[in-house]
Amino acid sequence: QVVALLTPLAAVMVTEAETSAQPQANGSAADSKPAQTAPGDDKENKQDEEYKKRKIAVLQKEALGRTGGVYIPPFKLARLEKEIEDKTSKEYQRRAWEALRKSINGLVNKVNVSNIKNLVVELFQENLIRGRGLFCRSVIRAQMASPGFTNIYAALVAVVNTKLPEIGDLLLRRIILQFRRAYKRNDKVVLQAAVRFIAHLVNQRVCSELLALQIATLLLEQVTSDSVEVACAFMEHVGQGLEKISPLGANAIYDRFRGLLQEKGLDVRTQYVIEGLFEVRQKRYKDNPAILEELDIVEEDDQITHEIDLLEGQIKGEETLNIFRAQEPEEYQADENQWKKVAKEVLGEDSDAESGSGSSEDSEEEESEEAEEKRPVGDTMVIRDLSETDLVTLRRTLYLAIMSSAFFEECVHKILKLTIPESSLHEVCTMLIDCCAMERTFTRFFALQGERLCKLNPLYQDKFCDNFEQQLATVHRLETNKLRNVAKFYAHLLYSDAVPWNVMQAFRLTEETTTSSSRIFLKIIMQELSEHMGIKTLRERLQRPEVSAHVEGLFPKDTAKNIRFAINFFTAIGLGVLTEELRAFLEKNAAKFVAQQAMQADDDDGSDSDSSSSSSSSSSSSSS
């Protein structure tokens, strides 16, 4: 159906060209006729010429203003505006028109991804109803000059269209007329800019997808290398959005492209362009998204879509809206009042609220000034950075310093040169452990850095000890590979005496106080210590008085159950030699533990009998 609708488009454009040529021919014929002058004296002719000169001078003065088109400094311009008492006079209207034009041009030229939300608010403070022609002309010119920012201008138009749909309709009609003129004149540059703007307006749902299908069908109807290239560029920008809105129409267009590849007579360059389009489609328009996340600022419920037929013959661009026309004072004042009401509805503001906010701001400023005056001289204001920007920067710097070093001495030297405050030293420890945990296998590079830092600065010893307790409390969250790397990291610090052995007092080796992850963590640490120190040296180290007080949790002696659990654990990991004293202690106090268990069993039986008797008495009382 779309193809059937588009077939008479060429005939329509030809008839338009013929009708536009007729007035030109009539005008040339009229010019060729000799001018007939009325008879009269030379004196009367001279008076007529002088009158014409005076009239032209008056008209030029009115057109150029009081200054005759000369640049006026801002302070003189402000003084001239103050001299104008009538705010509805023709001269004042002209100055307001020029100020509106400059303001709209400046705002449109300043728009970008980061400031579009703030700039829209400033734009709605201008009289867009009176300056809708100026706004459309400024946007079209800016898009022609910078096609790379077309998506930004389309997002700006989409926001304005939600509040003032007549502006979106006017802009769309002017772009369609621009497309028609460029198509008839074979102006490839203007045509590419026009179709790109229409593509992003379709993505923003300012215009219907039917217009995109009509344009693509028209460009592929009479195939030339330029038309195919423009059609490919158009589909690159509108393809993703068109596949979501009208998948059948998009498939029909791509089938047409696929048929062109199989036809003969198409040059090689055009074939490459079509193949590039299919490659873009295969990548899901990764480099040409329909709408950027930063520009998706219009809710779907607020979108207003205009449906304009490309073949419609009565499309008017209303170019007269770009020209200043003075109004009657009453009409001008009525338009100003109407725009103030519209602006309040759009921005959600009220004059009373503005005055109230102004008075409240003044009162707040006065209160703050009084508070500052009453504040004692010695008091200082403490400012806390809750954005954690410094923390993120520090972590990035530490990571780059660690990963860019070839040797651990170089890395430690870089870290010490950073002059990190004492409150942030734990970040160094955390970063080293995290980097070590992320490796596939354990590397001594990170452990050697931790060892050297602890030996150079005792503050790092305390930080690593605190971090050890945190790692033990959250060890169940780590994967097996990360758990193994962290355990070997701390084992290196222990057998190199970089951290004191009092960190081992965090362990309590019982069935109730340990988990499978914590037992694996302890197992890897003890096996690494025995491998590097030797089982004999490790046993002697654990028996030293300054160390044995901190490892009592590894060899509990409170109950027979806990003693057997510890013995079985160390025997299972191949370190049963460390439990010889524990075994002897169990044999020596076996009778004591048996009596203790018997007493505990009697206590349990007594509590059970008491509970049963109480339950029987309650049941008998209920039966009676």
Secondary structure, DSSP 8 states (H G I E B T S, - for coil): -HHHHHTTHHHHHHHHHHHHHHHHHHHHHHHHS--------HHHHHHHHHHHHHHHHHHHHHHHTTTTT----HHHHHHHHHH---TTSHHHHHHHHHHHHHHHHHHHHH--TTTHHHHHHHHHTS-TTTTHHHHHHHHHHHHHH-GGGHHHHHHHHHHHHHH-HHHHHHHHHHHHHHHHHHHHHT-HHHHHHHHHHHHHHHHTTSB-HHHHHHHHHHHTTS--HHHHHHHHHHHHHHHHHHHHH-HHHHHHHHHHHHHHHHSSS--HHHHHHHHHHHHHHHTTSSSS-SS-GGG--S-GGG---B---TT-TT----GGGGS-----HHHHHHHHHHHHHHHHHHHT--HHHHHHHHHHHHHHHHHHHHHHHHS-TT-------TT-HHHHHHHHHHHHHHHT-SSHHHHHHHHHHT---GGGHHHHHHHHHHHHHTSSS--HHHHHHHHHHHHH-HHHHHHHHHHHHHHHHTGGGS-HHHHHHHHHHHHHHHHTTSS-GGGGGG---STTT--HHHHHHHHHHHHHHHHHH-HHHHHHHHHSHHHHTTSTTTS--S-HHHHHHHHHHHHHTT-GGGGHHHHHHHHHTHHHHHHHHHHHHHHHHHHHHHHHHHHHHHHHHHH-
